[in-house]
Amino acid sequence: MTRIYAFANQKGGVGKTTTAVNLGAYLAASGQRVLVVDVDPQANATSSLGLAKNNLSLSSYDALINQVPCDQVVVPTKWQYLELLPSAPPLAGAEVEMVSLLAREHLLRKALSSISERYHYILIDSPPSLGLLTVNALTAADGVIIPVQCEYLALEGLAELLRTIMLVRDNLNPRLYVRGLLMTMYDGRTRLSSQVVAEVQRHFKDRVFRTIIPRSIRLSEAPSYGEPILAYDPDSSGALAYQAFCQELLKGDAEMSMGGSKRRQEV
């Protein structure tokens, strides 16, 4: 069974790409076959996995707009079981081009349908917006993982994001659900971080993952070397946190598959 998760938050700088890349690396290290799909024109997930976005012959732009089969676009990474559907600068104009296309919200779902069965997990990194690229990610996904920064105004914009998820579920993708909210960039030295976590947990209760990702210089450095934290500094606090998050996700997914107590969360 393939699980497709989109990472979404219209607020930038919340750790969305960091989470997609590092979760993908730890899932692959656990023996899961993983595809990271980069549909963010900034192509940060692509560069974080060691590929130069300006040197690609094909990218997610070609899969979406030119209907190039995904098996011609997907590239391997340096890590076993981890593959990438890369992004590139031309994707910046894709939303304008998509407006006139038939079934424009389903382009990514259609593109991935021919290769999805190869993978245990497909992780879609979407742009920091609620435009057509993010809607495509939500339409293609089974669940949404929402990274939430442990800082002031963290809840701002979440209501709008949840409304968008609900609209996509009701009109485009009835299987879509919120897999969970992941608290990121936690600074244990400040009272503010603890207050934000408590507030999010109060509002969203068991939708919030137990694992909390700390603010970490090593996590910030790893993308500049084109490596996930698992390769760059596996003993760092950030690495240990993403390893724990991976295990929490796998355990929860296994329980859902077995019809256990952990159910899919409604929007």
Secondary structure, 3 states (H helix, E strand, C coil): CCEEEEECCCCCCCCHHHHHHHHHHHHHHCCCCEEEEECCCCCHHHHHCCCCHHHCCCCHHHHHCCCCCHHHHCEECCCCCEEEECCCHHHHHHHHHHCCCCCHHHHHHHHHCCCHHHCCEEEEECCCCCCHHHHHHHHHCCEEEEEEECCCCCCCCHHHHHHHHHHHHHHCCCCCEEEEEEEEEECCCCHHHHHHHHHHHHHHHHHEEEEEEECCHHHHHHHHHCCCHHHHCCCCHHHHHHHHHHHHHHHHHHHHHCCCCCCCECC
